[in-house]
Amino acid sequence: MLDIYNEAEIYAGGPAAARFCLRLVSESERAELCTQCGACEELCPQKIAIVDWLEKIQQYLAVGE
């Protein structure tokens, strides 16, 4: 999900491009399934606030729907 967001922002595709790429992500890996348990953040070597980013990405994907 972070890759899709980053690609859409870097290459100026915006939310529409991100929604198009979303079809490449299996349903079991989508942002809306995040339970906000934080387990991914504990494992992240870059210490990214993944839970916060997944919320932002979910909102980003909803823009223009």
Steps between C-alpha positions, in 0.01 A plus 500: 500500500785736578656421163178583318467829687864593439487416129180704454651801674848481347378457145205741536236237434307602809216310663354383167826326408525352849146361473590350163807329652298380796371215285853354520476467879332191638193569710678358805771770478285812468513799733140469613577168669748656743397428858744762634672243722842653425678166445627618160649813657696292751653303211569797273876569482431858385265568795225622267168584667327243279164511677477877447609467138243229428228735627631780276520266202143383556385864494720573198344214305151626586561847349283557196286191544 
